[in-house]
């Protein structure tokens, strides 16, 4: 029997599975299997009564409650399908969950361990509560932590109890003491408090990093939210000025420029304040912010005084390192830096703001760190980290304490605002789900049932669909699992079980033109990006392409592999054979990303990086000095994705596609006439969407990730996000 993952809760075992009945975490042979909160609670009820009928009425009462507007029938059926997918079970020949038609379900596998679930597993349900009467009693209502997820129809559930991990201290977690501050039906994040703690600022939008959304404020404790901005810019990191009169926030425009804007707290017109400055905070008479340095990519932390004189505080060692956020200590001597390298979030770093001490890692040693904060006394450092497999809150005593996890459970917490009295934190609590769908002549159908699924890609014959699934924290580009589903039989299996696939969606793997192989970028034991090859049917042994370090792999027309490699601090396009021979540089101009190869094998799409900005272009693979611009100007560096249909009759240009998993944008379908490989693109490339629309025969697809075997067939990821702000008392 596989050794179960360590946990402080009672556990049950069945087959190769191990279930923590307190947190709802499911493991298969020691590896965590993703389940939505609703499905976790249902599975706990079933294993708690092995061999006995659990009726649909019981499940409705215990999980959904009697007073609810949730679609119970669809919700239960969906949850049971997800449980079966996680257990690799079959409804017709079940090994674990048996259906008793119109009555309920029975768990038929032998169960080993404490099979009696807590009376209210995974948090208090809404069962037996009068929602209207609770709304009339705010204090009682705030103690309920079953948050209704309006977008998806599922409850957001918080796990109670004690969380314990090896190497960390035990921290009491009591979600019943958390106080809900906002009640939006969609998503809010990135909280910030005014100096006196009376006003809360936040971003209303789906992302916890830069993304579309608006700046809001709310008077605490019970004021109504007030919207301060009304524009289409991507925003992040709101922060109050020292006098509490203004809010500064970061914007990212269509040219990938990171600037700081300000808006009055009492209302007024937002205005630009500092160019090339992001994640800005006030530091006495100075400001502390991030600034783009080399290759329009590297981002360092700098200070600026009232005269505008600047000093570098921290410059990442990698030319592709980006220090996006920094959080100064109350005495102004230290800063916690949140950074990424090659678009992957790293653990946090502690830096001396005057340069008198060397910088070092702080917080959990593994996993992404996306936010940080300090206690008012400077005694504690706080972090949002994915080290435990999901994003939760951690703390560490300054300067050399042991990291301790504060929160746990099936929800995730991101963003930290410390109350002025130091007794509580405000954070965004919620969940994101993403599923893969296929659109064809018959309509739409859902392909993936479990976890956060994204980045789909068809095999050339259209019979299989590959996709990635996040198995831990919802990182922007963190390690993922590769899966492949047979679209005819519905069989879904892990393709590369030993590899942690990493990279920006749409740029982490490629499928050969004949459909026989897949090439992926994954991180090895030394933290280096390597390329691996495998057969798409999973029958051949996975092997690494020898002596190659790089990512963003793309198959060429004749089986060659193009990828992104680093030379002298800049990224370039390279070509190599599957056996590691024939390595050569494709173009001497630096690139940001590689795209697709045209069906005739002549053109390779790439996002080029230069001193004058970025552009998307097609590189001739026959005449390598020939470059055809496709888009530039108003388009963001990561906004353009260019692909051809399998039959070469259509060109797809997707715009405003962010790096967030599951994110999608508008896709323009352009017919290629008379043997064209590229349409009639204006000289210098498209500079706006309006120019694309003007092309004859152009149409728009709102949900699109990758083309299928025919023009009417394509796949996409559909995401739902729900977050609200909570006040979490500190232990």
C-alpha positions as CSV (number, residue, x, y, z in Angstrom):
1,X,0.0,0.0,0.0
2,X,1.3,3.5,-0.9
3,X,2.4,5.6,2.0
4,X,-0.2,8.3,2.5
5,X,0.7,12.0,2.6
6,X,1.1,13.4,6.0
7,X,-1.9,15.1,7.5
8,X,-3.3,15.8,10.9
9,X,-6.8,14.5,10.1
10,X,-8.4,11.0,10.3
11,X,-7.9,9.0,7.1
12,X,-9.6,6.2,5.3
13,X,-8.1,4.0,2.6
14,X,-9.6,2.1,-0.2
15,X,-7.8,0.4,-3.1
16,X,-4.8,2.7,-4.0
17,X,-6.6,5.8,-2.6
18,X,-6.2,7.6,0.7
19,X,-8.8,10.2,1.9
20,X,-8.5,12.7,4.7
21,X,-12.0,13.0,6.0
22,X,-11.2,16.3,7.7
23,X,-9.8,18.3,4.8
24,X,-11.3,16.3,1.9
25,X,-7.9,15.8,0.3
26,X,-7.7,12.7,-1.9
27,X,-4.4,10.9,-2.7
28,X,-3.8,8.1,-5.2
29,X,-0.6,6.2,-4.6
30,X,0.7,9.2,-2.6
31,X,-0.2,11.7,-5.3
32,X,-2.9,14.3,-4.7
33,X,-6.0,14.0,-6.9
34,X,-8.0,17.1,-7.4
35,X,-11.6,17.2,-6.3
36,X,-14.0,20.1,-6.1
37,X,-15.3,20.9,-2.5
38,X,-18.8,19.6,-3.2
39,X,-17.4,16.3,-4.6
40,X,-15.1,15.9,-1.6
41,X,-18.0,16.2,0.9
42,X,-20.1,13.7,-1.0
43,X,-17.2,11.2,-1.1
44,X,-16.7,11.6,2.6
45,X,-20.3,10.8,3.2
46,X,-20.2,7.7,1.0
47,X,-17.0,6.3,2.6
48,X,-18.4,7.1,6.0
49,X,-21.1,4.5,5.4
50,X,-19.5,1.8,3.3
51,X,-22.0,-0.8,1.9
52,X,-25.0,1.4,2.8
53,X,-27.3,3.4,0.7
54,X,-26.9,7.1,0.9
55,X,-30.0,8.6,-0.5
56,X,-30.2,11.6,-2.8
57,X,-32.4,13.3,-0.2
58,X,-29.7,12.9,2.4
59,X,-27.0,14.3,0.1
60,X,-29.2,17.3,-0.7
61,X,-29.9,18.0,3.0
62,X,-26.3,17.6,4.2
63,X,-24.4,19.1,1.2
64,X,-26.8,21.7,-0.3
65,X,-29.2,22.3,2.6
66,X,-33.0,22.6,2.4
67,X,-33.1,26.4,1.7
68,X,-31.0,27.0,-1.4
69,X,-31.4,28.1,-5.0
70,X,-28.6,25.8,-6.2
71,X,-29.5,23.4,-9.1
72,X,-29.2,20.3,-6.9
73,X,-29.9,17.7,-9.5
74,X,-27.2,18.9,-11.9
75,X,-24.9,19.7,-9.1
76,X,-25.1,16.2,-7.6
77,X,-24.8,14.5,-11.0
78,X,-21.8,16.6,-11.9
79,X,-20.1,15.8,-8.5
80,X,-20.7,12.1,-8.9
81,X,-19.1,12.2,-12.4
82,X,-16.2,14.0,-11.0
83,X,-15.7,11.4,-8.2
84,X,-15.8,8.6,-10.7
85,X,-13.3,10.4,-12.9
86,X,-11.0,10.9,-9.9
87,X,-11.3,7.2,-8.9
88,X,-11.1,6.0,-12.5
89,X,-14.4,4.3,-11.8
90,X,-17.1,3.2,-14.3
91,X,-20.8,3.7,-13.7
92,X,-21.7,0.4,-15.6
93,X,-19.1,-1.7,-13.8
94,X,-18.3,0.2,-10.6
95,X,-15.5,-0.7,-8.2
96,X,-16.2,2.1,-5.8
97,X,-19.4,4.0,-6.2
98,X,-22.6,2.2,-7.2
99,X,-25.7,4.0,-8.4
100,X,-29.1,2.9,-7.1
101,X,-31.4,4.4,-9.7
102,X,-33.7,7.2,-8.4
103,X,-32.6,6.3,-4.9
104,X,-29.0,7.3,-4.3
105,X,-25.5,5.8,-4.1
106,X,-23.5,3.2,-2.2
107,X,-19.8,2.9,-1.6
108,X,-18.9,-0.8,-2.4
109,X,-15.1,-1.0,-1.9
110,X,-13.7,-2.2,1.4
111,X,-12.6,0.7,3.5
112,X,-9.7,0.7,5.9
113,X,-9.2,3.3,8.7
114,X,-11.5,5.7,10.5
115,X,-14.5,5.6,8.1
116,X,-16.7,7.8,10.2
117,X,-16.6,11.3,8.9
118,X,-17.1,14.3,11.2
119,X,-20.8,15.3,11.6
120,X,-20.1,18.4,9.5
121,X,-17.2,17.5,7.2
122,X,-15.2,20.2,5.5
123,X,-17.0,23.0,7.4
124,X,-20.6,23.9,8.4
125,X,-23.2,23.4,5.7
126,X,-26.1,25.6,5.1
127,X,-28.5,22.8,6.1
128,X,-31.3,23.8,8.3
129,X,-30.5,27.5,8.2
130,X,-33.0,30.2,7.2
131,X,-31.0,32.4,4.8
132,X,-33.4,35.3,5.1
133,X,-33.3,35.3,8.9
134,X,-29.5,35.1,8.8
135,X,-29.3,38.1,6.6
136,X,-31.2,40.1,9.2
137,X,-28.6,39.2,11.8
138,X,-25.2,40.3,10.4
139,X,-23.1,39.0,13.2
140,X,-24.6,35.5,12.9
141,X,-24.4,35.7,9.1
142,X,-20.7,36.5,9.1
143,X,-20.0,33.4,11.1
144,X,-21.3,31.2,8.3
145,X,-18.5,30.1,6.0
146,X,-20.5,28.3,3.4
147,X,-20.1,30.9,0.7
148,X,-22.5,30.4,-2.2
149,X,-20.6,30.4,-5.5
150,X,-23.2,32.1,-7.8
151,X,-21.3,31.7,-11.0
152,X,-20.8,27.9,-10.9
153,X,-23.6,26.9,-8.5
154,X,-21.3,25.3,-6.0
155,X,-20.5,26.2,-2.4
156,X,-17.1,27.5,-1.3
157,X,-16.2,25.4,1.6
158,X,-13.5,26.1,4.3
159,X,-11.9,23.2,6.2
160,X,-11.8,23.5,10.0
161,X,-9.5,21.9,12.4
162,X,-5.8,21.9,12.9
163,X,-3.3,21.9,10.0
164,X,0.0,20.2,10.5
165,X,2.9,19.6,8.1
166,X,6.3,18.1,8.6
167,X,8.9,20.7,9.5
168,X,6.4,23.4,10.4
169,X,4.8,24.4,13.7
170,X,1.1,23.6,14.5
171,X,-1.0,26.7,13.9
172,X,-4.7,26.7,15.1
173,X,-7.1,27.4,12.2
174,X,-10.6,28.3,13.0
175,X,-12.5,29.4,9.9
176,X,-15.7,30.0,12.0
177,X,-13.9,33.1,13.3
178,X,-13.3,34.5,9.8
179,X,-15.4,37.5,9.0
180,X,-16.7,38.0,5.4
181,X,-16.2,41.6,4.3
182,X,-17.4,41.6,0.6
183,X,-20.2,39.7,-1.0
184,X,-19.6,39.9,-4.8
185,X,-21.0,37.2,-7.0
186,X,-17.8,37.1,-9.1
187,X,-14.3,37.9,-7.9
188,X,-12.3,40.4,-6.0
189,X,-8.6,40.3,-4.9
190,X,-5.5,42.3,-3.9
191,X,-6.8,44.0,-0.7
192,X,-5.1,47.1,0.7
193,X,-5.9,49.1,3.9
194,X,-5.7,52.8,4.5
195,X,-3.1,53.8,7.1
196,X,-5.9,54.2,9.8
197,X,-7.4,50.8,8.8
198,X,-10.8,52.4,8.1
199,X,-10.9,52.0,4.3
200,X,-10.3,48.9,2.2
201,X,-9.2,49.1,-1.4
202,X,-9.2,46.1,-3.8
203,X,-9.5,45.1,-7.5
204,X,-12.7,43.6,-8.7
205,X,-11.7,41.2,-11.5
206,X,-10.8,37.6,-12.0
207,X,-7.0,37.7,-11.6
208,X,-4.8,38.0,-8.6
209,X,-2.0,39.4,-10.9
210,X,-2.3,42.0,-13.6
211,X,-5.6,41.7,-15.4
212,X,-8.9,43.4,-16.4
213,X,-10.8,44.9,-13.5
214,X,-11.7,48.0,-11.6
215,X,-10.5,49.7,-8.4
216,X,-13.0,49.7,-5.6
217,X,-13.0,51.0,-2.0
218,X,-15.2,50.1,1.0
219,X,-15.6,51.8,4.4
220,X,-15.2,49.3,7.2
221,X,-16.9,47.5,8.6
222,X,-20.3,47.8,6.7
223,X,-19.9,50.5,4.0
224,X,-21.1,49.9,0.5
225,X,-18.4,49.2,-2.1
226,X,-17.7,52.2,-4.3
227,X,-16.1,51.9,-7.8
228,X,-13.3,54.4,-8.5
229,X,-12.2,53.5,-12.0
230,X,-14.1,52.7,-15.2
231,X,-11.7,51.8,-17.9
232,X,-10.3,48.7,-19.8
233,X,-6.7,48.8,-18.6
234,X,-5.2,45.8,-16.8
235,X,-4.6,46.6,-13.2
236,X,-2.9,45.3,-10.0
237,X,-1.5,46.2,-6.6
238,X,-3.6,49.1,-5.3
239,X,-2.0,50.9,-2.3
240,X,-2.9,54.0,-0.2
241,X,-0.7,57.1,0.0
242,X,0.6,57.9,3.4
243,X,-2.1,60.5,4.0
244,X,-4.8,58.1,2.8
245,X,-6.1,60.6,0.2
246,X,-5.0,58.7,-2.9
247,X,-4.7,55.2,-4.2
248,X,-1.9,54.3,-6.5
249,X,-2.2,51.2,-8.7
250,X,-0.3,49.5,-11.6
251,X,-1.6,49.4,-15.1
252,X,-0.3,47.3,-18.0
253,X,-1.1,48.8,-21.4
254,X,-1.2,47.2,-24.9
255,X,2.5,47.9,-25.4
256,X,3.4,45.9,-22.2
257,X,4.4,49.1,-20.4
258,X,4.0,48.9,-16.6
259,X,3.0,52.3,-15.2
260,X,1.6,53.8,-12.0
261,X,-1.7,55.7,-11.9
262,X,-3.4,57.4,-9.0
263,X,-7.1,58.0,-8.2
264,X,-8.5,60.2,-5.3
265,X,-10.2,58.1,-2.6
266,X,-13.1,60.6,-2.5
267,X,-13.6,60.1,-6.2
268,X,-12.3,61.9,-9.3
269,X,-10.6,61.2,-12.6
270,X,-7.7,58.7,-12.5
271,X,-4.5,60.0,-13.9
272,X,-1.0,58.6,-14.9
273,X,1.6,59.4,-12.3
274,X,4.9,57.5,-12.9
275,X,6.0,55.7,-16.1
276,X,7.9,52.4,-16.0
277,X,6.9,51.9,-12.3
278,X,4.8,49.0,-11.0
279,X,3.9,47.6,-7.6
280,X,4.6,51.1,-6.1
281,X,4.5,51.7,-2.3
282,X,5.4,54.7,-0.2
283,X,8.5,54.5,1.9
284,X,8.6,57.8,4.0
285,X,9.7,60.5,1.6
286,X,10.6,57.9,-1.0
287,X,8.8,55.5,-3.2
288,X,9.6,51.9,-3.7
289,X,8.6,50.3,-7.0
290,X,9.6,47.8,-9.8
291,X,11.1,49.0,-13.0
292,X,11.8,47.3,-16.3
293,X,15.5,47.1,-17.1
294,X,17.1,44.8,-19.8
295,X,15.5,43.5,-23.0
296,X,12.1,45.0,-22.0
297,X,11.8,42.0,-19.7
298,X,14.0,42.1,-16.6
299,X,12.4,44.0,-13.8
300,X,14.3,45.3,-10.7
301,X,13.2,47.0,-7.5
302,X,14.3,50.6,-7.1
303,X,13.7,53.6,-4.8
304,X,13.1,57.2,-5.9
305,X,13.3,60.3,-3.7
306,X,11.3,63.5,-4.1
307,X,13.9,64.9,-6.7
308,X,13.4,61.8,-8.8
309,X,16.8,60.3,-8.2
310,X,16.7,56.6,-8.3
311,X,18.7,53.7,-6.7
312,X,18.6,50.0,-7.5
313,X,17.6,48.0,-4.4
314,X,17.4,44.5,-6.0
315,X,18.2,43.4,-9.5
316,X,17.4,39.7,-10.3
317,X,20.5,37.6,-11.3
318,X,18.6,36.4,-14.4
319,X,18.0,38.7,-17.3
320,X,14.5,37.2,-17.5
321,X,13.9,37.7,-13.8
322,X,11.0,40.0,-12.9
323,X,10.6,41.4,-9.4
324,X,7.0,42.4,-9.6
325,X,6.1,43.5,-6.0
326,X,8.0,44.6,-2.9
327,X,6.8,45.1,0.6
328,X,8.9,47.3,3.0
329,X,9.2,46.6,6.7
330,X,7.7,49.1,9.1
331,X,11.2,50.6,9.9
332,X,12.0,50.9,6.2
333,X,15.2,48.9,6.4
334,X,14.0,45.6,4.8
335,X,11.8,44.6,1.9
336,X,10.2,41.3,0.9
337,X,10.3,40.9,-2.9
338,X,7.9,38.8,-5.0
339,X,9.5,37.7,-8.2
340,X,9.3,35.4,-11.2
341,X,11.7,33.9,-13.6
342,X,10.7,32.9,-17.1
343,X,7.1,33.6,-16.1
344,X,7.3,31.1,-13.1
345,X,6.7,32.5,-9.6
346,X,9.5,31.9,-7.2
347,X,9.7,31.8,-3.3
348,X,9.9,35.3,-1.7
349,X,13.2,37.1,-1.1
350,X,14.2,39.3,1.8
351,X,16.4,42.3,0.7
352,X,18.2,45.0,2.7
353,X,16.9,48.3,1.3
354,X,20.2,50.1,1.9
355,X,22.2,47.2,0.5
356,X,24.1,46.6,3.7
357,X,23.1,42.9,4.0
358,X,23.0,40.1,1.3
359,X,19.5,39.1,0.1
360,X,18.1,35.6,0.9
361,X,15.0,33.5,0.5
362,X,12.3,33.7,3.2
363,X,9.0,32.0,3.7
364,X,8.4,28.5,2.5
365,X,11.4,27.2,0.6
366,X,9.3,25.7,-2.2
367,X,6.3,26.8,-4.1
368,X,5.3,30.2,-5.5
369,X,5.1,33.3,-3.3
370,X,2.8,35.9,-4.8
371,X,2.1,38.4,-1.9
372,X,3.8,39.4,1.3
373,X,3.2,41.7,4.3
374,X,4.6,42.7,7.7
375,X,3.1,42.9,11.2
376,X,3.0,46.6,12.4
377,X,5.8,45.8,14.9
378,X,8.0,44.2,12.2
379,X,8.1,41.0,14.3
380,X,6.3,38.8,11.7
381,X,6.5,38.4,7.9
382,X,3.4,37.1,6.2
383,X,3.3,35.3,2.8
384,X,0.8,34.0,0.3
385,X,2.5,30.7,-0.9
386,X,1.6,27.6,-2.9
387,X,4.1,25.5,-1.0
388,X,1.4,23.2,0.5
389,X,-0.1,22.5,-3.0
390,X,-2.6,25.3,-2.9
391,X,-2.3,29.0,-2.1
392,X,-2.6,29.7,1.6
393,X,-1.3,32.1,4.2
394,X,2.0,31.6,6.0
395,X,4.0,33.5,8.6
396,X,7.6,33.6,9.7
397,X,9.2,35.4,12.7
398,X,11.7,38.0,11.5
399,X,14.5,37.5,10.7
400,X,15.2,33.7,11.0
401,X,12.0,32.0,12.2
402,X,10.6,28.8,10.9
403,X,7.7,29.2,8.3
404,X,4.3,28.3,9.7
405,X,1.2,27.8,7.7
406,X,-1.8,29.8,9.0
407,X,-4.7,28.7,6.8
408,X,-5.6,25.5,5.0
409,X,-8.5,23.8,3.3
410,X,-10.2,23.4,0.0
411,X,-10.4,27.1,-0.8
412,X,-7.4,29.3,-1.5
413,X,-6.3,32.6,0.0
414,X,-4.3,35.2,-1.9
415,X,-3.3,38.8,-1.1
416,X,-2.6,40.2,2.4
417,X,-3.5,43.4,4.1
418,X,-2.4,43.7,7.7
419,X,-4.7,45.5,10.2
420,X,-3.1,48.4,12.0
421,X,-3.5,46.7,15.3
422,X,-1.7,43.6,14.0
423,X,-4.4,41.2,15.2
424,X,-5.8,40.2,11.8
425,X,-5.2,39.9,8.1
426,X,-7.5,40.6,5.2
427,X,-7.2,38.2,2.3
428,X,-9.2,37.1,-0.8
429,X,-10.7,33.7,-0.2
430,X,-12.1,31.7,-3.1
431,X,-11.6,29.2,-5.9
432,X,-11.1,28.9,-9.6
433,X,-12.2,26.1,-11.8
434,X,-11.5,25.5,-15.5
435,X,-12.7,22.7,-17.8
436,X,-12.0,21.8,-21.4
437,X,-14.7,22.0,-24.0
438,X,-14.9,21.0,-27.6
439,X,-17.0,22.8,-30.2
440,X,-18.0,21.0,-33.4
441,X,-20.9,20.9,-35.8
442,X,-23.2,19.3,-33.1
443,X,-22.5,22.0,-30.5
444,X,-20.4,22.1,-27.4
445,X,-19.5,19.3,-25.0
446,X,-17.4,19.2,-21.9
447,X,-14.3,17.0,-22.0
448,X,-12.5,17.4,-18.6
449,X,-14.4,16.9,-15.4
450,X,-11.8,17.3,-12.7
451,X,-9.3,19.9,-11.5
452,X,-8.2,23.1,-13.2
453,X,-7.8,22.1,-16.9
454,X,-6.4,24.3,-19.6
455,X,-4.1,24.5,-22.7
456,X,-5.8,22.0,-25.1
457,X,-4.3,20.8,-28.3
458,X,-5.8,18.4,-30.9
459,X,-3.9,15.5,-32.5
460,X,-3.7,16.1,-36.3
461,X,-6.4,13.5,-37.0
462,X,-8.7,15.1,-34.4
463,X,-9.2,11.8,-32.5
464,X,-7.3,12.8,-29.4
465,X,-7.1,15.9,-27.3
466,X,-4.2,16.8,-25.0
467,X,-4.5,19.3,-22.2
468,X,-2.8,20.3,-19.0
469,X,-4.2,20.1,-15.5
470,X,-3.0,22.0,-12.4
471,X,-2.4,19.6,-9.5
472,X,-1.6,22.1,-6.9
473,X,-1.6,25.8,-6.4
474,X,-3.2,27.9,-9.2
475,X,0.1,29.3,-10.4
476,X,0.2,31.3,-13.6
477,X,2.6,28.9,-15.3
478,X,3.5,26.4,-12.5
479,X,4.1,22.7,-12.9
480,X,1.2,20.8,-14.3
481,X,0.2,17.3,-15.4
482,X,-0.2,16.3,-19.1
483,X,-3.4,14.3,-20.0
484,X,-4.8,13.0,-23.2
485,X,-8.4,12.0,-23.9
486,X,-9.7,9.7,-26.7
487,X,-12.6,11.8,-28.1
488,X,-14.4,8.7,-29.4
489,X,-14.2,6.4,-26.3
490,X,-13.9,9.2,-23.7
491,X,-10.9,7.5,-22.1
492,X,-8.8,10.1,-20.3
493,X,-5.3,9.2,-19.0
494,X,-2.2,10.8,-17.7
495,X,0.3,11.0,-20.5
496,X,3.6,11.9,-18.8
497,X,3.1,11.0,-15.1
498,X,6.7,11.7,-14.0
499,X,7.0,15.1,-15.5
500,X,5.9,18.5,-14.2
501,X,5.1,20.4,-17.3
502,X,5.8,24.1,-17.1
503,X,5.3,27.1,-19.4
504,X,2.9,29.7,-20.7
505,X,-0.4,28.2,-22.0
506,X,-0.1,27.5,-25.7
507,X,3.7,27.5,-25.5
508,X,4.6,24.5,-23.3
509,X,4.3,21.5,-25.6
510,X,3.8,20.5,-29.3
511,X,2.4,17.6,-31.3
512,X,4.2,16.2,-34.3
513,X,2.6,16.7,-37.7
514,X,2.0,13.0,-38.1
515,X,0.4,12.8,-34.6
516,X,2.9,10.2,-33.4
517,X,4.9,12.2,-30.8
518,X,4.6,15.0,-28.3
519,X,7.4,17.2,-27.1
520,X,7.1,19.0,-23.7
521,X,9.1,21.4,-21.6
522,X,9.5,20.4,-18.0
523,X,11.7,21.3,-15.1
524,X,14.3,18.8,-14.0
525,X,15.6,18.1,-10.5
526,X,18.1,20.9,-10.8
527,X,15.5,23.4,-11.7
528,X,16.5,23.6,-15.4
529,X,14.1,23.6,-18.3
530,X,14.6,20.5,-20.4
531,X,12.8,19.0,-23.4
532,X,11.2,15.5,-23.4
533,X,9.7,13.4,-26.1
534,X,7.0,10.7,-25.9
535,X,4.5,8.9,-28.1
536,X,1.1,10.4,-27.9
537,X,-0.5,7.0,-27.2
538,X,1.7,6.6,-24.2
539,X,3.2,3.3,-25.4
540,X,6.8,4.4,-25.7
541,X,9.2,5.3,-22.9
542,X,9.6,9.1,-22.3
543,X,13.1,10.3,-23.0
544,X,14.9,13.6,-22.7
545,X,16.5,15.3,-25.7
546,X,20.1,15.1,-24.7
547,X,22.2,18.2,-24.1
548,X,19.4,20.7,-24.6
549,X,18.3,23.3,-22.2
550,X,15.3,25.4,-23.2
551,X,11.5,25.6,-23.3
552,X,8.6,26.6,-25.6
553,X,9.0,23.6,-27.9
554,X,7.3,23.4,-31.4
555,X,7.4,20.6,-33.9
556,X,8.4,21.5,-37.4
557,X,6.9,20.1,-40.6
558,X,9.5,17.3,-41.0
559,X,9.9,16.3,-37.4
560,X,12.5,18.8,-36.3
561,X,11.9,20.7,-33.1
562,X,12.1,24.4,-32.6
563,X,12.5,25.8,-29.0
564,X,13.5,28.9,-27.0
565,X,17.0,28.9,-25.6
566,X,19.0,31.4,-23.7
567,X,22.3,32.9,-24.9
568,X,24.1,35.8,-23.2
569,X,21.0,36.7,-21.2
570,X,18.7,36.9,-24.2
571,X,16.3,34.3,-25.7
572,X,16.7,33.0,-29.3
573,X,14.9,30.5,-31.5
574,X,16.8,27.3,-32.0
575,X,16.3,24.1,-34.0
576,X,17.3,20.6,-33.1
577,X,16.7,17.0,-34.2
578,X,14.8,14.6,-31.9
579,X,18.1,12.8,-31.0
580,X,19.8,16.1,-30.0
581,X,21.9,16.5,-33.1
582,X,21.7,19.4,-35.7
583,X,21.5,22.2,-33.1
584,X,21.4,25.6,-34.8
585,X,20.1,29.1,-34.3
586,X,17.1,30.0,-36.4
587,X,17.4,33.8,-36.3
588,X,20.0,36.2,-34.7
589,X,17.2,38.5,-33.4
590,X,16.1,37.9,-29.8
591,X,12.6,36.5,-29.3
592,X,10.1,36.4,-26.5
593,X,8.0,33.4,-27.5
594,X,7.7,30.9,-30.3
595,X,4.4,30.1,-31.9
596,X,3.2,27.7,-34.6
597,X,4.6,26.4,-37.8
598,X,2.6,26.8,-41.1
599,X,1.2,23.6,-42.6
600,X,3.7,23.8,-45.6
601,X,6.6,24.1,-43.1
602,X,7.8,27.4,-44.5
603,X,7.0,29.8,-41.7
604,X,7.6,29.9,-38.0
605,X,5.6,32.4,-35.9
606,X,7.5,34.2,-33.2
607,X,7.2,37.2,-30.9
608,X,10.3,39.2,-31.5
609,X,11.9,41.3,-28.8
610,X,13.8,44.5,-29.6
611,X,14.9,47.8,-28.4
612,X,11.8,49.5,-30.0
613,X,9.4,47.1,-28.4
614,X,7.9,43.8,-29.5
615,X,6.1,42.4,-32.6
616,X,4.7,39.2,-33.8
617,X,6.2,38.0,-37.0
618,X,6.6,35.0,-39.3
619,X,10.2,33.8,-39.9
620,X,10.9,32.1,-43.2
621,X,12.5,28.7,-42.5
622,X,13.8,28.5,-46.0
623,X,15.3,32.0,-46.1
624,X,16.0,32.7,-42.5
625,X,16.8,36.3,-42.9
626,X,13.3,37.0,-44.2
627,X,10.8,38.1,-41.6
628,X,7.2,39.0,-42.3
629,X,5.6,41.3,-39.6
630,X,2.1,40.1,-38.5
631,X,1.2,42.5,-35.6
632,X,2.8,45.3,-33.7
633,X,2.0,48.7,-32.2
634,X,-1.0,48.6,-29.9
635,X,-0.8,44.8,-29.3
636,X,0.6,43.6,-26.1
637,X,3.7,41.2,-26.1
638,X,1.6,38.3,-25.0
639,X,-1.7,39.3,-26.7
640,X,-1.2,37.7,-30.1
641,X,-1.4,34.0,-30.9
642,X,-1.3,33.0,-34.6
643,X,-2.3,29.5,-35.8
644,X,-3.3,27.8,-39.0
645,X,-6.2,25.4,-39.4
646,X,-5.1,21.8,-40.0
647,X,-6.1,22.0,-43.7
648,X,-4.3,25.3,-44.2
649,X,-7.4,27.1,-45.3
650,X,-7.8,29.4,-42.3
651,X,-5.6,31.6,-40.2
652,X,-6.5,32.2,-36.6
653,X,-5.3,35.4,-34.8
654,X,-6.2,35.5,-31.1
655,X,-5.8,38.8,-29.3
656,X,-5.9,39.8,-25.6
657,X,-5.0,36.4,-24.4
658,X,-3.4,36.7,-21.0
659,X,-0.9,34.2,-19.4
660,X,-3.4,33.1,-16.9
661,X,-4.4,29.5,-17.2
662,X,-7.9,29.1,-18.7
663,X,-7.9,32.7,-20.0
664,X,-9.2,33.3,-23.5
665,X,-9.8,36.3,-25.8
666,X,-11.2,37.2,-29.2
667,X,-10.1,35.0,-32.1
668,X,-10.4,36.2,-35.7
669,X,-10.8,33.6,-38.4
670,X,-9.3,34.8,-41.7
671,X,-9.8,32.7,-44.9
672,X,-6.7,32.0,-46.9
673,X,-7.5,32.2,-50.6
674,X,-5.7,31.0,-53.7
675,X,-3.0,29.0,-51.9
676,X,-2.1,31.8,-49.5
677,X,-0.1,30.9,-46.4
678,X,-0.5,34.4,-45.0
679,X,-3.4,36.8,-45.7
680,X,-2.9,40.4,-47.0
681,X,-1.3,41.8,-44.0
682,X,-0.6,45.6,-44.0
683,X,3.0,46.6,-44.5
684,X,4.6,46.5,-41.0
685,X,1.9,44.3,-39.6
686,X,-1.5,44.8,-38.1
687,X,-1.6,47.6,-35.6
688,X,-5.1,47.2,-34.4
689,X,-8.0,44.8,-34.3
690,X,-9.9,47.1,-36.7
691,X,-7.3,46.3,-39.4
692,X,-7.9,42.6,-38.9
693,X,-11.7,43.0,-39.2
694,X,-11.4,44.8,-42.5
695,X,-10.0,41.7,-44.2
696,X,-12.6,40.1,-46.4
697,X,-14.3,37.1,-44.9
698,X,-13.0,37.6,-41.3
699,X,-15.2,36.2,-38.5
700,X,-14.9,36.2,-34.7
701,X,-14.9,33.4,-32.2
702,X,-15.2,34.4,-28.5
703,X,-14.2,31.1,-27.0
704,X,-11.2,29.5,-28.7
705,X,-7.9,28.0,-27.7
706,X,-6.8,25.7,-30.6
707,X,-8.1,24.6,-34.0
708,X,-9.4,21.1,-34.7
709,X,-9.4,18.9,-37.8
710,X,-12.0,21.1,-39.5
711,X,-12.8,24.8,-39.5
712,X,-15.9,24.2,-37.4
713,X,-14.1,22.2,-34.7
714,X,-12.0,23.8,-32.0
715,X,-11.3,23.4,-28.3
716,X,-11.3,25.9,-25.5
717,X,-11.0,26.2,-21.7
718,X,-14.0,27.6,-19.8
719,X,-13.2,29.1,-16.4
720,X,-15.3,30.2,-13.4
721,X,-13.8,32.3,-10.6
722,X,-15.3,33.3,-7.3
723,X,-13.5,35.2,-4.5
724,X,-14.5,37.5,-1.7
725,X,-12.5,39.3,1.0
726,X,-12.4,37.9,4.6
727,X,-10.8,39.2,7.8
728,X,-8.7,36.3,9.3
729,X,-7.8,36.7,13.0
730,X,-4.2,35.9,13.7
731,X,-3.2,33.1,16.1
